[in-house]
Amino acid sequence: MGRQQGPIVPTDISDSKIYSRDYDVSDIATTDAELETLVDAIYRTAEPDDWAINGGYAELNHDADEGLLNVSHVWPGHIAVVKFLQTFREFAQYSNSFDEAIENACGNY
């Protein structure tokens, strides 16, 4: 079947089931350093207590070659990631740098 890309609402939506989805971020993170910074920002802002790196259950992996984030999270966690990515994209349009856009997105999430 292949990898599923989000944000697609599953037919069996549940707030307690873990779903795995890929998110294309190749338009906003063009280097390994930017992708690492983006991942760190998601860990800090989008349901921060849920991520395994912070002691939770959710996982986020990234593939720099493909420009993808693979998120395994409950559905509300996916919504939080989508919201953060949308916020970042909006700030990126008007920011002078990637780091400025990250700072603004984190501060206004």
Secondary structure, 3 states (H helix, E strand, C coil): CCCCECCCCCCCCCCCCEEEEEEECCCCCCCHHHHHHHHHHHHHHCCHHHEHHHCCCEEEEEECCCCEEEEEEEHHHHHHHHHHHHHHHHHHCCCCCHHHHHHHHHHCC
